[in-house]
């Protein structure tokens, strides 16, 4: 057991932000599953609600309620709801899409923007859901809740589709489809199912997609809408980092680069990135050589 836990810790520590987000979602699900299984043993069989409903009883402290009178006493649910699932298929499909689109997102935008887009996409869906539930007649006498990473994952997925629209992905592992059409298909599913009983959820998904669309469009124009939030995350995480007094950096050996040299180097790097992205658009990510993948990964971290 100890070795398994050590392996999990090591994979979490060494994995990129995509893997970390998947780990958090799966861990929350596993905890709720254990609580649902154990708690269910204390309920008579004839009154047992079923495993998913039993898990849902424990998730009430993590899911988002659109009702202000409840939200005000559970403000943390604005964040926790986007890491919480009680259905195995809901978790599976969200994590599958997160892994697929998240790996591409990291290559295009970097890990910091991935986390910021995930959270801001989820928050966008949550805020609009709360406003819609409060002011639209459709939701009168009806309390909406939000549970799951769908809005956050939609933000990441749509951002990738907008940034590299002609890049091809194999639908069902067989049919090559350009990302722009795949994005329209996924987005369209929320529209055609809008009034299927989960209207609040579809509103959140659509707003998550809208955030991802705007984020990528702004980035292509040289603007980073996640910059301020990324700085906030950095400052927050820095409060929990242990200062290492043994770390010493000698500045005397660092040679400062002239502005002209820096701008020239940055320009050449961007040209190389653009060439690689064009190749991805023509032939797909798998057509890249190891050197090109390493270069793209390195540039995304700068």
C-alpha positions in Angstrom: 0.0 0.0 0.0 2.8 2.4 0.9 4.5 1.8 -2.5 1.2 2.5 -4.3 0.8 5.8 -2.4 4.4 6.7 -3.1 3.9 6.0 -6.9 0.8 8.2 -6.9 2.6 11.0 -5.1 5.5 10.7 -7.6 3.3 10.7 -10.6 1.4 13.7 -9.3 4.6 15.6 -8.6 6.2 14.8 -11.9 3.1 15.1 -14.1 2.2 18.3 -15.9 -0.9 20.4 -15.0 -3.2 18.2 -17.0 -2.2 15.2 -15.0 -2.5 17.2 -11.7 -6.1 18.3 -12.6 -7.1 14.8 -13.5 -5.6 13.5 -10.2 -7.6 16.0 -8.2 -10.8 15.2 -9.9 -10.3 11.4 -9.5 -9.3 11.8 -5.9 -12.4 13.7 -5.0 -14.5 11.1 -6.8 -12.7 8.3 -4.9 -13.3 9.9 -1.6 -17.0 10.4 -2.3 -17.2 6.8 -3.6 -15.8 5.4 -0.3 -18.1 7.6 1.8 -21.1 6.5 -0.3 -20.2 2.8 0.0 -19.5 3.0 3.8 -22.4 5.3 4.6 -24.8 3.2 2.6 -24.2 0.2 4.9 -26.0 2.2 7.7 -29.2 2.6 5.6 -31.8 -0.2 5.6 -31.9 -2.0 2.2 -35.5 -1.0 1.5 -34.7 2.7 2.1 -31.3 2.6 0.3 -31.1 5.4 -2.4 -28.5 3.7 -4.6 -24.8 4.3 -4.7 -24.8 7.5 -6.8 -27.5 9.1 -4.7 -25.6 8.0 -1.6 -22.5 9.7 -2.9 -24.6 12.8 -3.8 -25.5 13.2 -0.1 -21.9 13.6 0.7 -21.2 15.9 -2.3 -23.7 18.6 -1.1 -20.8 20.4 0.7 -18.9 20.6 -2.6 -21.6 21.3 -5.3 -22.7 24.8 -6.3 -26.3 25.9 -5.5 -27.7 28.8 -7.6 -29.7 29.9 -4.5 -28.0 32.9 -2.9 -29.3 31.9 0.5 -27.3 28.7 0.3 -24.3 30.0 -1.7 -23.5 32.6 0.9 -22.9 29.9 3.5 -20.9 27.8 1.0 -18.8 30.3 -1.0 -16.0 27.7 -1.5 -18.4 25.7 -3.8 -17.7 28.3 -6.5 -14.4 26.4 -6.9 -15.0 22.9 -5.4 -18.0 22.1 -7.7 -15.7 22.0 -10.8 -13.6 19.2 -9.2 -16.6 17.1 -8.1 -18.3 14.2 -9.8 -20.7 11.5 -8.5 -21.3 9.6 -11.8 -18.5 7.4 -13.2 -19.4 8.1 -16.8 -19.6 11.9 -16.1 -16.1 11.7 -14.6 -14.7 9.4 -17.4 -15.8 11.6 -20.3 -14.8 14.9 -18.7 -11.3 13.5 -17.9 -11.0 12.0 -21.3 -11.7 15.3 -22.9 -9.5 17.1 -20.4 -6.5 14.8 -21.2 -7.0 15.1 -25.0 -7.5 18.9 -25.2 -5.4 19.7 -22.1 -2.2 18.2 -23.6 -2.6 20.3 -26.8 -3.5 23.3 -24.7 -0.2 23.0 -22.7 1.7 22.9 -26.0 0.0 26.0 -27.4 -0.5 28.2 -24.3 1.5 26.7 -21.4 0.6 25.1 -18.0 -0.1 28.3 -16.1 -2.8 29.3 -18.6 -4.2 25.8 -18.5 -5.0 26.1 -14.7 -6.2 29.7 -15.1 -8.5 28.8 -18.0 -9.8 25.7 -16.2 -10.8 27.8 -13.1 -12.0 30.9 -15.0 -14.0 28.8 -17.4 -15.7 27.0 -14.5 -16.3 30.3 -12.7 -17.8 31.8 -15.9 -20.3 29.0 -16.1 -21.1 29.2 -12.4 -21.6 33.0 -12.3 -23.9 33.0 -15.4 -25.9 30.0 -14.0 -26.4 31.9 -10.7 -27.6 35.1 -12.6 -29.8 33.1 -14.9 -31.4 31.2 -12.0 -32.0 34.5 -10.2 -33.5 36.6 -13.0 -34.9 34.4 -15.7 -38.6 33.3 -15.4 -37.7 29.8 -16.6 -36.0 29.1 -13.3 -38.7 30.5 -11.1 -39.4 28.0 -8.2 -36.6 25.9 -9.4 -33.2 25.5 -7.8 -30.2 24.8 -10.1 -27.0 23.1 -9.0 -23.7 22.7 -10.7 -21.5 19.7 -10.3 -18.6 18.5 -12.5 -15.7 19.9 -14.6 -17.7 20.2 -17.8 -17.7 24.0 -18.1 -14.0 24.2 -17.2 -13.1 21.4 -19.7 -15.2 23.1 -22.4 -13.2 26.3 -21.9 -10.0 24.4 -22.5 -11.3 22.4 -25.4 -12.8 25.3 -27.3 -9.7 27.4 -26.8 -7.7 24.6 -28.5 -10.2 24.5 -31.4 -10.0 28.2 -31.9 -6.2 28.3 -31.7 -5.6 25.4 -34.1 -8.9 25.1 -36.1 -7.5 23.1 -39.0 -5.6 20.6 -36.9 -7.2 17.1 -37.3 -8.3 14.7 -34.6 -9.6 11.2 -35.1 -13.2 11.0 -34.1 -13.9 7.6 -32.5 -10.3 6.8 -33.4 -11.2 6.4 -37.0 -12.7 9.5 -38.7 -10.2 12.5 -39.1 -12.1 15.7 -38.3 -10.7 19.2 -38.1 -10.9 20.7 -34.6 -13.1 23.5 -35.6 -15.8 21.0 -36.7 -15.3 18.9 -33.7 -15.8 21.9 -31.5 -19.0 22.8 -33.3 -20.3 19.2 -32.8 -19.6 19.2 -29.0 -20.9 22.8 -28.6 -24.0 21.9 -30.7 -24.8 18.9 -28.4 -25.4 21.4 -25.5 -27.7 23.5 -27.7 -29.9 20.6 -29.0 -30.2 19.2 -25.4 -30.8 22.6 -23.8 -34.2 21.7 -22.4 -33.6 18.1 -21.4 -33.9 18.7 -17.7 -30.3 20.0 -17.2 -30.8 23.5 -18.6 -28.7 25.0 -15.8 -25.8 22.6 -16.6 -26.0 23.4 -20.4 -25.9 27.2 -19.6 -22.7 26.6 -17.6 -21.2 24.5 -20.4 -22.0 27.2 -23.0 -20.5 30.0 -20.9 -17.4 27.9 -20.3 -17.1 27.5 -24.0 -17.6 31.2 -24.5 -14.7 32.0 -22.1 -12.4 29.5 -23.9 -13.4 31.1 -27.3 -12.7 34.6 -26.1 -9.4 33.6 -24.3 -8.0 32.0 -27.6 -9.2 34.9 -29.8 -7.6 37.5 -27.5 -4.4 35.4 -27.3 -4.1 35.4 -31.1 -4.3 39.2 -31.0 -1.5 39.3 -28.4 -3.7 39.7 -25.3 -3.7 37.3 -22.3 -7.0 37.5 -20.5 -5.7 35.0 -17.9 -2.6 37.0 -17.0 -4.0 38.7 -13.9 -5.5 35.5 -12.5 -2.3 33.6 -13.2 -0.4 36.1 -11.1 -3.0 35.6 -8.3 -2.5 31.9 -8.5 1.3 32.3 -8.3 1.1 34.5 -5.3 -1.4 32.1 -3.6 0.8 29.1 -4.2 3.9 31.0 -3.0 2.4 31.4 0.4 2.5 27.6 0.8 6.0 27.1 -0.6 8.7 26.6 1.9 11.6 29.0 1.7 14.9 27.4 1.1 17.6 29.4 2.8 20.3 27.1 1.4 19.5 28.2 -2.1 22.0 30.8 -3.4 22.1 32.3 -6.9 25.2 34.1 -8.1 24.2 37.0 -10.2 27.8 37.9 -11.2 27.9 35.1 -13.7 24.7 36.1 -15.5 25.3 37.9 -18.7 22.5 40.4 -19.5 21.3 40.3 -23.1 21.0 43.5 -25.0 17.5 44.6 -26.1 18.3 44.1 -29.7 19.6 40.6 -29.2 16.6 39.7 -27.0 14.1 40.9 -29.5 15.9 39.1 -32.3 16.0 35.8 -30.3 12.3 36.1 -29.4 11.4 36.8 -33.0 13.3 33.8 -34.3 11.7 31.6 -31.6 8.2 32.8 -32.5 8.9 32.1 -36.2 9.9 28.6 -35.3 6.8 28.1 -33.2 4.6 29.3 -36.1 6.3 26.8 -38.5 5.6 24.0 -36.1 2.0 25.0 -35.6 1.5 25.2 -39.3 2.9 21.7 -39.6 0.4 20.6 -36.9 -2.4 22.2 -38.8 -1.4 20.3 -42.0 -0.4 16.9 -40.7 -1.4 16.7 -37.0 0.6 16.7 -33.8 1.9 13.2 -34.3 3.7 14.2 -37.4 6.2 16.3 -35.3 9.7 15.1 -34.7 10.9 14.7 -31.1 13.0 17.8 -31.5 10.0 19.8 -32.6 7.8 18.5 -29.8 10.5 19.4 -27.2 11.0 22.9 -28.8 7.2 23.6 -28.6 7.0 22.3 -25.1 10.0 24.5 -24.0 8.6 27.6 -25.7 5.2 27.1 -24.0 6.9 27.4 -20.6 8.6 30.7 -21.3 
